[in-house]
Amino acid sequence: MKTTLEPNTACIDTCNSLLRGELAAVETYVQAITKFEKDSDVSELRRILVEHTDTDTELHENVISMGGTPSTSSGVWGGFANAVQATASLFGEGSAIASLIQGEKHGQREYEAALSADTTMPECRPLIATKWLPRVCSHIDTLEKLG
């Protein structure tokens, strides 16, 4: 967002929660790509990683534009997601892809919850509805095809 908005603590908290999810996704995809570096599906995983990185940057800027301080860590969710991905990677590509799908579906629910929350500012809704949520849905479709 390019304009400075009045601080809205609840919306900043929601966007920071989404940001932590994106940070966790970046960490998880980096780990998955490292595991399957020689796999033919890695180009799709890299594309998804770039999109999560872009969303991370956009959410970071969005939080600042609302007068908030952006999260810089994926927090507990990131540690959990990385542990799940590490375990899944031990069992092969199918398990790793399945865990990535689970993570994307969790993100989808988080974006949907943000859209339905009364505390999400009107200025944030278009980005969620037309950009970030569709990206996650596209990731799910791509991963389901890979799985």
N, C-alpha and C positions, 0 to 999 in steps of 0.2 A: 504494500500500500504506500502511496506517495504522500498522502496528506497526514498531518499529525492529528490524531483524534484525542478527545478527552480520555484520560485513563479510565478503563473499565476493568477492575480487578478480576471479575469472574471470567470475562472474555480472554483476558491475558492468561489466566490460569488454564483455560481450555486450550488456547493456542500453544502454550508451553507444554501441555500434556501431549498434544499432537506432535509438537517438535521433538519431544523425547521419544515418541514412537518412531519418527522418521530417523532420528539418530540411531536407534536400535536397529532399524531396517538396514541402514548403511553398514553398520558393524556386521550384521548377519550376512548380508550379501557379499561383503568383502571376504568373510570366512568361507562361504559357499563357493565363490569363484576360485579361491585358492585351492580348495579341495578338488574341484572339477576343471582345473585349468586346461586340460587337454580334451575335454569333452566338447562335442559339436554344439551343445546347447549353451555354452558359456557366453556366446555373443548376446543372447537374449538376457542372460543374467546381468551382463555388463550394462545393457541398455536400461534395465530396471534399476540397477544401482545408480546410474546417472540421473534417472528421474527422481529417485528418492533424495539424492544429493541436491537437486534443483529445488524440490519441495522443502527440504531442510533449510536452504538459503532463503526461500520465500517466506517461510514461517518465522525465521529469525528476524527478517526485516519487518514483517508484520507486527511482531511483538514490540519491536523498537518503536514503530510508528504509533502504537497505542500508548507509548510512555512506559512500557515494561522492560524488564531485564530478561533476555532470552535464556532459556536453559542451555547449558553447554555439555550436559551429560545425559546419556540415555537412562540413567538411574537403575532402579531395581528391574524394570521391564527389560532393559538391555542385557543385563546379566543373565536373566532367565532365558531370553531369546537366544543368546549366544550359547548357553549350555544346551538348550534343546537342539540347536543346529549342529553343535559339535557332536552330540550323541547320534543324531540322525546321519551325519556324514560318515560315521563309522560303519553304518549299515548300508551304505550305497546311495546312488543317485536318487532312487525312488523315494527313500526315506527323507533325504535332504529336501527334495522338491516338495514333498508332503508337508514338511515343517515350514517351508517358505510360504506355502499356500495358507497354512494355519495363521501365520503371522500377518499375511496380507488380509485375511478375513477379519482378524482382530482389528487391524487398522481401518477396514471398511466400517465396522461397527462403531469405532471411535469417531470417524468423520460423520456418520449418520447421526450419532448422538449429539455431536456439536451442532449439526444443522437443526435438530429438533429442540435444542435447548433455548429457552427464553433469554438466557444471558449472553448468547452469541450475538455480537453486534451486527446490525444490518450491513455494515461495510465489509464484514468478513464472510458473510454468507455466499456471495457470488464466487469467491475464490474456492471455497469448499465445494460448492455445488457444481461448478463448471470446470474446475481444474483438478483439485487434489483428490476428491472422491472418484471421479472418472479414471484418473491414473491408477488408483488402487484396484478398481474393478477390471481395468485392462490388464494389470499385473496378474490378477487371479486367472483371467482367461488364458493368458500366455502360459502361466505355470501349469494349468490343468492340461493344456495341449502337450507340454513337455513331459508331464507325469505319465 
